[in-house]
Structures are given as C-alpha cells and as structure tokens.
Amino acid sequence: MKLRQLHYIHEVAQRGLNVTAAAEALFTSQPGVSKQIRMLEEELGVDIFVRNGKHLTEITPAGQRILDYAQRLLSEADNIRRVAEEFHDADRGDLAIATTHTQARYALPQVIAPFRKRYPKVNLHLHQGSPPQIAKMASEGQADFAIATEAMHHFDNLVMLPCYRWNRSILVPPNHPLATKRKLSLADIAAHPVITYTFGFTGRSKLDQAFAAHGLRPNVVLTAVDADVIKTYVRLGLGIGIVAAMAYDERIDKDLVNLPADHLFEPSVTHIGFRRSLFLRGYMYEFLALFAPHLTRAVVDEIASITEAEQRQARVAELIKQLPEAE
C-alpha cells in the first residue's frame, strides 16, 4: 500500500467518481490512476468502487470505511509536512480560507492586509461558497479555516471558535416611507417588500425566527448571497434591504438611508472552524489573533484540546458572552 494510492482513491471520491477529473487534478494520467486503484483493491482483497464497464458508479461499504481512514492518513501526512516546514521556514507556506461573500468582502480585508505585511511568503487562497460548502471544505481538508455564521456546527471533526457578534441594518432609498421613521418595528418591515440574504447565508435564520416569533411573515421578493447585489436592487426600488450592519459603507452607500435594527433581531455570531487534527502553523495562530484578538494561542489550544462536546460548548459559550460587536 502506498500513500499515493490513498491519495488517488480520495481524489476520485472527491471528484464524484470521475477518474478523468481526478487525474487532471493530480497532474497524472487517467489510466495510471485506474491502474493504481486496481492494484490497491487487489492488495486489500476488496473492491473500493462499484464498476459499470469502465465507469465507477458508487463506493462500496468497505470502500467508504477505507476512504475514511485514507482521509485521516492523508491529513496526518500533510501535518508531517507542516511540522517540517514550520521548523525549516516558519514564515513560508500556504493558508486556504473558505468563507462567504460577506466575510470575504467586509470582514477579512482589514485582516488580510496586516497579515500579508507580516507574512509576505505565505500564499493565501480564498474560497467562497455557502456555509455548508465551506464547512465541508474545512472538514475534508480542502481549506485550513472556514469562516461563516450559519451551518458550521454539523461537522464533528471541526473545532469551532467564536469570533465576533454582529447585527443587521435596514437599507432604504431616501424617498422611502420608512426613511424618516425613528425606530422601526417588525410590522413596519413586514408591510413592505423585502430583499435579503438567501436562506442559510449570513444569519438569515435569526431574521426568519424574529418575524415568526411575532406571527409575521415578511414579503421577501428577492434573495441573494451578496450584500452588494441586495443594495443594487434596493436602489432600483424593488424593496427594503436587510443586510449585515458591516455591509453598509458610509462612503459608497451614502445614497441609501441606514436604519439600525439591533432592537429587532438577536445578534448573530461569526465562527472560524478548522479540523481538530490540523497542525496549526505559527502564522495560522497569528491569523486567528488578527481576525479575533481574544483567540490567543493559549485559548485556541485549550478549546481544541477539549474532547467532551458539552465541556467544549460550555467554554465556547463563555467566550461568546465576552465577544465584541463587529464595527
């Protein structure tokens, strides 16, 4: 059994059993990948994949268990490389961050700039997606960190660290009936067409819960994953926008009226997650501290070392109580 063979079966599984796509990602030939998979199956005495002619159609039960262990072994092999790199050149490496548009556009720029200045030899890779997608990327080792608000707690192998609280703003054109209202109510909002985030993005669940708790159903006429898109359609008069407060820029959005909504909705908490088995390089700890200053190396290591879920959740709850609001 060779590490390369485990890499091949893992990549094939990741690529939807498309051997050609896996071969391209691995910079090798399709026949070479197929041959190595066959050799591994012959050595183990079981089929990892079900075949229909030359095509792989599904993963066998034995194959699924083998793939689970293969992923762990590949992760540990990657950690060995990271340890060596840390001692060889602590300031050089890669950092892959999976996040949503809102985090990439509004929260990360003030972190990326000082990080790049401190670590110019670290290659940064930003991957955008939905919260479930980015959490999956971190869980499967395609990203080092996942940053989001929603759907990040469904992966048991991720360490979830709270970063900051944030709330929402209501955006309307200057000539809108709500533009001069001092303090909005949920009923005020429900009386107008609403443009907001797609469900599953950027704290959308807290928004829906608030309306439901008051027996109201907002007239959501358009949803988007991108706050800039939401603002564009607010400008066109399609409805009032509900966005993360951090998405309002006084310079760029001066043609919109920004109405606070902290009294209407429960604050949301943005988390950063990473695989429990991940070896954190020194610059990774630095990134965490830049993004959320309370996440010192000692705090990160403490929470990552807690194996009992209830104990870990209790410690995280303590941190959440002390979190600052996003500026």
C-alpha atoms as a printed R data frame, in Angstrom:
    type eleno elety resid chain resno       x      y       z
1   ATOM     1    CA   MET     A     1   0.000  0.000   0.000
2   ATOM     2    CA   LYS     A     2   1.332  3.398  -0.989
3   ATOM     3    CA   LEU     A     3   0.367  6.857   0.163
4   ATOM     4    CA   ARG     A     4  -0.040  7.814  -3.486
5   ATOM     5    CA   GLN     A     5  -2.720  5.141  -3.937
6   ATOM     6    CA   LEU     A     6  -4.654  6.521  -0.964
7   ATOM     7    CA   HIS     A     7  -4.359  9.982  -2.482
8   ATOM     8    CA   TYR     A     8  -5.787  8.636  -5.747
9   ATOM     9    CA   ILE     A     9  -8.859  6.982  -4.225
10  ATOM    10    CA   HIS     A    10  -9.507 10.054  -2.080
11  ATOM    11    CA   GLU     A    11  -9.341 12.381  -5.085
12  ATOM    12    CA   VAL     A    12 -11.590 10.114  -7.169
13  ATOM    13    CA   ALA     A    13 -14.186 10.133  -4.381
14  ATOM    14    CA   GLN     A    14 -13.915 13.923  -4.095
15  ATOM    15    CA   ARG     A    15 -14.438 14.314  -7.846
16  ATOM    16    CA   GLY     A    16 -17.734 12.426  -7.909
17  ATOM    17    CA   LEU     A    17 -16.072  9.173  -9.084
18  ATOM    18    CA   ASN     A    18 -14.828 10.931 -12.219
19  ATOM    19    CA   VAL     A    19 -11.413  9.340 -12.769
20  ATOM    20    CA   THR     A    20 -10.512 11.700 -15.611
21  ATOM    21    CA   ALA     A    21 -11.197 14.772 -13.455
22  ATOM    22    CA   ALA     A    22  -9.222 13.221 -10.594
23  ATOM    23    CA   ALA     A    23  -6.281 12.506 -12.895
24  ATOM    24    CA   GLU     A    24  -6.283 16.114 -14.107
25  ATOM    25    CA   ALA     A    25  -6.323 17.406 -10.533
26  ATOM    26    CA   LEU     A    26  -3.447 15.060  -9.673
27  ATOM    27    CA   PHE     A    27  -1.482 16.013 -12.812
28  ATOM    28    CA   THR     A    28  -1.253 12.415 -13.940
29  ATOM    29    CA   SER     A    29  -2.930 10.121 -16.472
30  ATOM    30    CA   GLN     A    30  -6.344  8.521 -16.190
31  ATOM    31    CA   PRO     A    31  -5.024  5.006 -16.972
32  ATOM    32    CA   GLY     A    32  -2.370  5.485 -14.288
33  ATOM    33    CA   VAL     A    33  -4.977  6.361 -11.664
34  ATOM    34    CA   SER     A    34  -7.196  3.417 -12.655
35  ATOM    35    CA   LYS     A    35  -4.234  1.031 -12.517
36  ATOM    36    CA   GLN     A    36  -3.166  2.173  -9.042
37  ATOM    37    CA   ILE     A    37  -6.709  1.832  -7.713
38  ATOM    38    CA   ARG     A    38  -6.926 -1.709  -9.101
39  ATOM    39    CA   MET     A    39  -3.573 -2.595  -7.538
40  ATOM    40    CA   LEU     A    40  -4.730 -1.296  -4.146
41  ATOM    41    CA   GLU     A    41  -8.001 -3.239  -4.362
42  ATOM    42    CA   GLU     A    42  -6.118 -6.428  -5.276
43  ATOM    43    CA   GLU     A    43  -3.734 -5.947  -2.356
44  ATOM    44    CA   LEU     A    44  -6.606 -5.366   0.092
45  ATOM    45    CA   GLY     A    45  -8.804 -8.101  -1.367
46  ATOM    46    CA   VAL     A    46 -11.926 -5.907  -1.556
47  ATOM    47    CA   ASP     A    47 -13.466 -3.547  -4.084
48  ATOM    48    CA   ILE     A    48 -13.404  0.111  -3.112
49  ATOM    49    CA   PHE     A    49 -15.632  1.176  -6.001
50  ATOM    50    CA   VAL     A    50 -18.537 -0.439  -7.881
51  ATOM    51    CA   ARG     A    51 -17.954 -0.510 -11.638
52  ATOM    52    CA   ASN     A    52 -20.214 -0.498 -14.658
53  ATOM    53    CA   GLY     A    53 -17.906 -1.283 -17.544
54  ATOM    54    CA   LYS     A    54 -15.078  1.244 -17.380
55  ATOM    55    CA   HIS     A    55 -17.017  3.663 -15.195
56  ATOM    56    CA   LEU     A    56 -17.127  3.892 -11.398
57  ATOM    57    CA   THR     A    57 -20.732  4.146 -10.238
58  ATOM    58    CA   GLU     A    58 -20.595  4.118  -6.440
59  ATOM    59    CA   ILE     A    59 -18.442  3.493  -3.383
60  ATOM    60    CA   THR     A    60 -18.745  0.091  -1.718
61  ATOM    61    CA   PRO     A    61 -19.425 -0.162   2.052
62  ATOM    62    CA   ALA     A    62 -15.851 -1.399   2.532
63  ATOM    63    CA   GLY     A    63 -14.634  1.396   0.270
64  ATOM    64    CA   GLN     A    64 -16.340  4.026   2.408
65  ATOM    65    CA   ARG     A    65 -14.573  2.777   5.534
66  ATOM    66    CA   ILE     A    66 -11.265  2.638   3.668
67  ATOM    67    CA   LEU     A    67 -11.769  6.186   2.396
68  ATOM    68    CA   ASP     A    68 -12.459  7.429   5.926
69  ATOM    69    CA   TYR     A    69  -9.129  6.031   7.113
70  ATOM    70    CA   ALA     A    70  -7.377  7.211   3.949
71  ATOM    71    CA   GLN     A    71  -8.518 10.772   4.602
72  ATOM    72    CA   ARG     A    72  -7.147 10.607   8.152
73  ATOM    73    CA   LEU     A    73  -3.815  9.226   6.943
74  ATOM    74    CA   LEU     A    74  -3.532 11.871   4.233
75  ATOM    75    CA   SER     A    75  -4.344 14.536   6.803
76  ATOM    76    CA   GLU     A    76  -1.615 13.246   9.113
77  ATOM    77    CA   ALA     A    77   0.855 13.078   6.211
78  ATOM    78    CA   ASP     A    78   0.021 16.702   5.491
79  ATOM    79    CA   ASN     A    79   0.623 17.525   9.166
80  ATOM    80    CA   ILE     A    80   4.061 15.909   8.966
81  ATOM    81    CA   ARG     A    81   4.898 18.207   6.064
82  ATOM    82    CA   ARG     A    82   3.596 21.188   8.013
83  ATOM    83    CA   VAL     A    83   5.756 20.329  11.030
84  ATOM    84    CA   ALA     A    84   8.835 20.076   8.823
85  ATOM    85    CA   GLU     A    85   8.008 23.373   7.109
86  ATOM    86    CA   GLU     A    86   7.481 25.086  10.470
87  ATOM    87    CA   PHE     A    87  10.995 24.170  11.569
88  ATOM    88    CA   HIS     A    88  12.567 24.743   8.155
89  ATOM    89    CA   ASP     A    89  10.960 28.108   7.299
90  ATOM    90    CA   ALA     A    90   8.326 29.297   9.782
91  ATOM    91    CA   ASP     A    91   7.289 32.285   7.672
92  ATOM    92    CA   ARG     A    92   6.668 30.427   4.410
93  ATOM    93    CA   GLY     A    93   3.663 28.297   3.475
94  ATOM    94    CA   ASP     A    94   0.045 28.294   2.368
95  ATOM    95    CA   LEU     A    95  -3.193 29.281   4.048
96  ATOM    96    CA   ALA     A    96  -6.522 28.303   2.481
97  ATOM    97    CA   ILE     A    97  -9.578 30.117   3.819
98  ATOM    98    CA   ALA     A    98 -13.119 29.127   2.866
99  ATOM    99    CA   THR     A    99 -15.698 31.796   3.583
100 ATOM   100    CA   THR     A   100 -18.849 33.566   2.454
101 ATOM   101    CA   HIS     A   101 -19.007 36.685   0.306
102 ATOM   102    CA   THR     A   102 -19.915 38.881   3.285
103 ATOM   103    CA   GLN     A   103 -16.869 37.792   5.290
104 ATOM   104    CA   ALA     A   104 -14.528 37.998   2.292
105 ATOM   105    CA   ARG     A   105 -15.793 41.437   1.267
106 ATOM   106    CA   TYR     A   106 -16.328 43.175   4.613
107 ATOM   107    CA   ALA     A   107 -14.583 41.353   7.483
108 ATOM   108    CA   LEU     A   108 -11.375 39.941   6.012
109 ATOM   109    CA   PRO     A   109  -9.736 42.908   4.204
110 ATOM   110    CA   GLN     A   110  -8.601 44.576   7.445
111 ATOM   111    CA   VAL     A   111  -7.061 41.247   8.496
112 ATOM   112    CA   ILE     A   112  -5.511 40.192   5.187
113 ATOM   113    CA   ALA     A   113  -3.566 43.447   4.741
114 ATOM   114    CA   PRO     A   114  -1.571 43.306   8.022
115 ATOM   115    CA   PHE     A   115  -1.201 39.531   7.714
116 ATOM   116    CA   ARG     A   116   0.349 39.848   4.251
117 ATOM   117    CA   LYS     A   117   2.676 42.556   5.520
118 ATOM   118    CA   ARG     A   118   3.821 40.297   8.358
119 ATOM   119    CA   TYR     A   119   3.973 37.103   6.246
120 ATOM   120    CA   PRO     A   120   4.746 38.030   2.613
121 ATOM   121    CA   LYS     A   121   5.918 34.467   1.883
122 ATOM   122    CA   VAL     A   122   2.605 32.873   2.859
123 ATOM   123    CA   ASN     A   123   0.347 32.193  -0.132
124 ATOM   124    CA   LEU     A   124  -3.288 32.958   0.644
125 ATOM   125    CA   HIS     A   125  -6.132 31.119  -1.073
126 ATOM   126    CA   LEU     A   126  -9.709 32.395  -0.625
127 ATOM   127    CA   HIS     A   127 -12.572 30.047  -1.496
128 ATOM   128    CA   GLN     A   128 -16.138 31.382  -1.451
129 ATOM   129    CA   GLY     A   129 -19.263 29.320  -1.019
130 ATOM   130    CA   SER     A   130 -22.327 28.682   1.094
131 ATOM   131    CA   PRO     A   131 -21.793 27.960   4.821
132 ATOM   132    CA   PRO     A   132 -22.382 24.193   4.367
133 ATOM   133    CA   GLN     A   133 -19.968 24.148   1.424
134 ATOM   134    CA   ILE     A   134 -17.173 25.948   3.238
135 ATOM   135    CA   ALA     A   135 -17.608 23.896   6.411
136 ATOM   136    CA   LYS     A   136 -17.355 20.758   4.269
137 ATOM   137    CA   MET     A   137 -14.179 22.107   2.642
138 ATOM   138    CA   ALA     A   138 -12.554 22.560   6.045
139 ATOM   139    CA   SER     A   139 -13.816 19.193   7.273
140 ATOM   140    CA   GLU     A   140 -12.358 17.386   4.254
141 ATOM   141    CA   GLY     A   141  -9.046 19.254   4.242
142 ATOM   142    CA   GLN     A   142  -9.651 21.392   1.158
143 ATOM   143    CA   ALA     A   143  -9.357 24.506   3.334
144 ATOM   144    CA   ASP     A   144  -7.499 25.239   6.558
145 ATOM   145    CA   PHE     A   145 -10.073 27.635   8.003
146 ATOM   146    CA   ALA     A   146 -13.803 28.062   7.407
147 ATOM   147    CA   ILE     A   147 -15.379 31.389   8.381
148 ATOM   148    CA   ALA     A   148 -19.162 31.808   8.464
149 ATOM   149    CA   THR     A   149 -22.187 32.395  10.647
150 ATOM   150    CA   GLU     A   150 -24.599 29.642   9.612
151 ATOM   151    CA   ALA     A   151 -24.436 25.832   9.347
152 ATOM   152    CA   MET     A   152 -20.952 25.418  10.773
153 ATOM   153    CA   HIS     A   153 -21.755 23.033  13.627
154 ATOM   154    CA   HIS     A   154 -22.717 19.970  11.614
155 ATOM   155    CA   PHE     A   155 -19.185 18.576  11.339
156 ATOM   156    CA   ASP     A   156 -17.902 16.802  14.439
157 ATOM   157    CA   ASN     A   157 -14.270 16.975  13.335
158 ATOM   158    CA   LEU     A   158 -14.214 20.788  13.284
159 ATOM   159    CA   VAL     A   159 -13.108 22.975  16.176
160 ATOM   160    CA   MET     A   160 -15.458 25.972  16.163
161 ATOM   161    CA   LEU     A   161 -14.223 29.241  17.676
162 ATOM   162    CA   PRO     A   162 -16.496 32.291  18.129
163 ATOM   163    CA   CYS     A   163 -15.064 35.486  16.612
164 ATOM   164    CA   TYR     A   164 -17.489 38.393  16.922
165 ATOM   165    CA   ARG     A   165 -21.142 39.341  17.229
166 ATOM   166    CA   TRP     A   166 -22.937 41.319  14.573
167 ATOM   167    CA   ASN     A   167 -26.415 42.520  13.776
168 ATOM   168    CA   ARG     A   168 -28.352 43.903  10.851
169 ATOM   169    CA   SER     A   169 -29.186 47.185   9.179
170 ATOM   170    CA   ILE     A   170 -32.265 48.143   7.195
171 ATOM   171    CA   LEU     A   171 -31.414 49.985   3.970
172 ATOM   172    CA   VAL     A   172 -33.923 52.118   2.071
173 ATOM   173    CA   PRO     A   173 -33.757 54.861  -0.587
174 ATOM   174    CA   PRO     A   174 -34.082 58.443   0.783
175 ATOM   175    CA   ASN     A   175 -37.622 58.801  -0.619
176 ATOM   176    CA   HIS     A   176 -38.908 55.595   1.003
177 ATOM   177    CA   PRO     A   177 -41.767 55.896   3.577
178 ATOM   178    CA   LEU     A   178 -39.551 54.305   6.257
179 ATOM   179    CA   ALA     A   179 -36.572 56.598   5.638
180 ATOM   180    CA   THR     A   180 -37.656 59.133   8.274
181 ATOM   181    CA   LYS     A   181 -39.005 56.679  10.843
182 ATOM   182    CA   ARG     A   182 -37.058 56.947  14.095
183 ATOM   183    CA   LYS     A   183 -37.459 53.379  15.360
184 ATOM   184    CA   LEU     A   184 -38.630 50.582  13.094
185 ATOM   185    CA   SER     A   185 -40.819 47.687  14.153
186 ATOM   186    CA   LEU     A   186 -41.007 44.259  12.550
187 ATOM   187    CA   ALA     A   187 -44.535 45.139  11.437
188 ATOM   188    CA   ASP     A   188 -43.137 48.183   9.602
189 ATOM   189    CA   ILE     A   189 -40.743 45.951   7.702
190 ATOM   190    CA   ALA     A   190 -43.345 43.253   7.010
191 ATOM   191    CA   ALA     A   191 -45.547 45.880   5.354
192 ATOM   192    CA   HIS     A   192 -43.021 46.370   2.537
193 ATOM   193    CA   PRO     A   193 -41.268 44.112   0.007
194 ATOM   194    CA   VAL     A   194 -38.010 42.794   1.469
195 ATOM   195    CA   ILE     A   195 -34.678 41.989  -0.177
196 ATOM   196    CA   THR     A   196 -32.267 39.985   1.951
197 ATOM   197    CA   TYR     A   197 -29.876 37.055   2.104
198 ATOM   198    CA   THR     A   198 -30.592 33.615   0.714
199 ATOM   199    CA   PHE     A   199 -31.624 31.169   3.446
200 ATOM   200    CA   GLY     A   200 -28.546 29.584   5.026
201 ATOM   201    CA   PHE     A   201 -26.379 32.667   4.465
202 ATOM   202    CA   THR     A   202 -25.254 35.440   6.794
203 ATOM   203    CA   GLY     A   203 -27.557 34.936   9.759
204 ATOM   204    CA   ARG     A   204 -30.725 34.580   7.699
205 ATOM   205    CA   SER     A   205 -32.168 32.077  10.205
206 ATOM   206    CA   LYS     A   206 -32.186 34.695  13.017
207 ATOM   207    CA   LEU     A   207 -34.134 37.040  10.763
208 ATOM   208    CA   ASP     A   208 -36.793 34.432   9.982
209 ATOM   209    CA   GLN     A   209 -37.054 33.471  13.662
210 ATOM   210    CA   ALA     A   210 -37.700 37.083  14.709
211 ATOM   211    CA   PHE     A   211 -40.632 37.508  12.327
212 ATOM   212    CA   ALA     A   212 -42.087 34.091  13.187
213 ATOM   213    CA   ALA     A   213 -41.939 34.873  16.919
214 ATOM   214    CA   HIS     A   214 -44.226 37.878  16.294
215 ATOM   215    CA   GLY     A   215 -46.586 35.999  13.993
216 ATOM   216    CA   LEU     A   216 -45.355 37.910  10.964
217 ATOM   217    CA   ARG     A   217 -44.290 36.726   7.560
218 ATOM   218    CA   PRO     A   218 -42.024 39.100   5.620
219 ATOM   219    CA   ASN     A   219 -42.723 39.602   1.925
220 ATOM   220    CA   VAL     A   220 -39.292 38.526   0.667
221 ATOM   221    CA   VAL     A   221 -39.328 39.364  -3.041
222 ATOM   222    CA   LEU     A   222 -35.650 38.749  -3.804
223 ATOM   223    CA   THR     A   223 -32.769 36.956  -2.101
224 ATOM   224    CA   ALA     A   224 -29.042 36.990  -2.807
225 ATOM   225    CA   VAL     A   225 -25.819 35.764  -1.217
226 ATOM   226    CA   ASP     A   226 -24.108 39.098  -1.878
227 ATOM   227    CA   ALA     A   227 -24.895 42.281   0.091
228 ATOM   228    CA   ASP     A   228 -23.761 44.412  -2.859
229 ATOM   229    CA   VAL     A   229 -26.420 42.756  -5.021
230 ATOM   230    CA   ILE     A   230 -29.040 43.395  -2.334
231 ATOM   231    CA   LYS     A   231 -28.080 47.091  -2.216
232 ATOM   232    CA   THR     A   232 -28.277 47.348  -6.001
233 ATOM   233    CA   TYR     A   233 -31.903 46.211  -6.028
234 ATOM   234    CA   VAL     A   234 -32.768 48.452  -3.079
235 ATOM   235    CA   ARG     A   235 -31.508 51.366  -5.198
236 ATOM   236    CA   LEU     A   236 -33.772 50.197  -8.016
237 ATOM   237    CA   GLY     A   237 -36.760 50.417  -5.669
238 ATOM   238    CA   LEU     A   238 -37.609 46.708  -5.575
239 ATOM   239    CA   GLY     A   239 -37.801 46.646  -1.779
240 ATOM   240    CA   ILE     A   240 -36.088 47.430   1.506
241 ATOM   241    CA   GLY     A   241 -32.798 45.685   2.193
242 ATOM   242    CA   ILE     A   242 -31.867 43.741   5.304
243 ATOM   243    CA   VAL     A   243 -28.105 43.223   5.389
244 ATOM   244    CA   ALA     A   244 -25.307 42.691   7.893
245 ATOM   245    CA   ALA     A   245 -24.556 46.068   9.507
246 ATOM   246    CA   MET     A   246 -20.905 45.732   8.462
247 ATOM   247    CA   ALA     A   247 -22.023 45.712   4.811
248 ATOM   248    CA   TYR     A   248 -23.071 49.372   4.955
249 ATOM   249    CA   ASP     A   249 -20.265 51.689   3.825
250 ATOM   250    CA   GLU     A   250 -20.895 55.370   4.581
251 ATOM   251    CA   ARG     A   251 -18.789 56.494   1.616
252 ATOM   252    CA   ILE     A   252 -20.099 54.123  -1.036
253 ATOM   253    CA   ASP     A   253 -23.673 53.804   0.218
254 ATOM   254    CA   LYS     A   254 -24.395 57.474   1.015
255 ATOM   255    CA   ASP     A   255 -27.340 57.325  -1.409
256 ATOM   256    CA   LEU     A   256 -29.070 54.867   0.942
257 ATOM   257    CA   VAL     A   257 -30.560 55.501   4.387
258 ATOM   258    CA   ASN     A   258 -29.150 53.159   7.031
259 ATOM   259    CA   LEU     A   259 -31.680 52.293   9.757
260 ATOM   260    CA   PRO     A   260 -30.431 50.326  12.803
261 ATOM   261    CA   ALA     A   261 -32.113 47.019  13.553
262 ATOM   262    CA   ASP     A   262 -30.310 45.757  16.666
263 ATOM   263    CA   HIS     A   263 -33.542 46.097  18.677
264 ATOM   264    CA   LEU     A   264 -35.381 43.857  16.203
265 ATOM   265    CA   PHE     A   265 -33.105 40.853  15.789
266 ATOM   266    CA   GLU     A   266 -30.949 38.700  18.026
267 ATOM   267    CA   PRO     A   267 -27.256 39.203  17.250
268 ATOM   268    CA   SER     A   268 -25.514 36.526  15.210
269 ATOM   269    CA   VAL     A   269 -22.056 35.134  15.895
270 ATOM   270    CA   THR     A   270 -19.433 34.523  13.241
271 ATOM   271    CA   HIS     A   271 -17.234 31.465  13.856
272 ATOM   272    CA   ILE     A   272 -13.963 30.228  12.462
273 ATOM   273    CA   GLY     A   273 -13.505 26.478  12.200
274 ATOM   274    CA   PHE     A   274 -10.637 24.101  11.496
275 ATOM   275    CA   ARG     A   275 -10.089 20.345  11.602
276 ATOM   276    CA   ARG     A   276  -9.288 19.054  15.067
277 ATOM   277    CA   SER     A   277  -6.415 17.029  13.591
278 ATOM   278    CA   LEU     A   278  -4.868 20.030  11.790
279 ATOM   279    CA   PHE     A   279  -1.340 21.033  12.794
280 ATOM   280    CA   LEU     A   280  -1.532 24.802  13.150
281 ATOM   281    CA   ARG     A   281   1.481 26.670  11.804
282 ATOM   282    CA   GLY     A   282   2.705 29.733  13.686
283 ATOM   283    CA   TYR     A   283   1.286 32.056  11.038
284 ATOM   284    CA   MET     A   284  -2.106 30.351  11.393
285 ATOM   285    CA   TYR     A   285  -2.221 31.310  15.072
286 ATOM   286    CA   GLU     A   286  -1.266 34.836  14.009
287 ATOM   287    CA   PHE     A   287  -4.140 34.947  11.523
288 ATOM   288    CA   LEU     A   288  -6.608 33.805  14.184
289 ATOM   289    CA   ALA     A   289  -5.420 36.515  16.589
290 ATOM   290    CA   LEU     A   290  -5.671 39.193  13.891
291 ATOM   291    CA   PHE     A   291  -9.199 38.135  12.975
292 ATOM   292    CA   ALA     A   292 -10.357 37.758  16.592
293 ATOM   293    CA   PRO     A   293  -7.876 39.173  19.174
294 ATOM   294    CA   HIS     A   294  -9.337 37.112  22.018
295 ATOM   295    CA   LEU     A   295  -8.325 33.924  20.154
296 ATOM   296    CA   THR     A   296  -4.807 33.759  21.536
297 ATOM   297    CA   ARG     A   297  -2.684 30.681  21.019
298 ATOM   298    CA   ALA     A   298  -3.438 29.574  24.582
299 ATOM   299    CA   VAL     A   299  -7.214 29.907  24.102
300 ATOM   300    CA   VAL     A   300  -7.162 28.133  20.723
301 ATOM   301    CA   ASP     A   301  -5.102 25.228  22.076
302 ATOM   302    CA   GLU     A   302  -7.277 24.993  25.183
303 ATOM   303    CA   ILE     A   303 -10.539 24.666  23.246
304 ATOM   304    CA   ALA     A   304  -9.035 22.355  20.615
305 ATOM   305    CA   SER     A   305  -7.841 20.009  23.377
306 ATOM   306    CA   ILE     A   306 -11.298 19.608  24.959
307 ATOM   307    CA   THR     A   307 -12.665 16.248  23.837
308 ATOM   308    CA   GLU     A   308 -16.040 16.300  25.621
309 ATOM   309    CA   ALA     A   309 -18.605 18.102  23.447
310 ATOM   310    CA   GLU     A   310 -20.608 19.538  26.367
311 ATOM   311    CA   GLN     A   311 -17.498 20.858  28.085
312 ATOM   312    CA   ARG     A   312 -16.275 22.405  24.838
313 ATOM   313    CA   GLN     A   313 -19.659 24.051  24.195
314 ATOM   314    CA   ALA     A   314 -19.678 25.483  27.720
315 ATOM   315    CA   ARG     A   315 -16.228 27.013  27.203
316 ATOM   316    CA   VAL     A   316 -17.279 28.446  23.839
317 ATOM   317    CA   ALA     A   317 -20.440 29.890  25.448
318 ATOM   318    CA   GLU     A   318 -18.223 31.734  27.945
319 ATOM   319    CA   LEU     A   319 -16.269 33.257  25.083
320 ATOM   320    CA   ILE     A   320 -19.434 34.284  23.240
321 ATOM   321    CA   LYS     A   321 -20.592 36.320  26.261
322 ATOM   322    CA   GLN     A   322 -17.396 38.377  26.014
323 ATOM   323    CA   LEU     A   323 -17.477 38.906  22.249
324 ATOM   324    CA   PRO     A   324 -17.308 42.406  20.770
325 ATOM   325    CA   GLU     A   325 -19.765 43.702  18.177
326 ATOM   326    CA   ALA     A   326 -18.454 43.987  14.617
327 ATOM   327    CA   GLU     A   327 -17.597 47.557  13.690
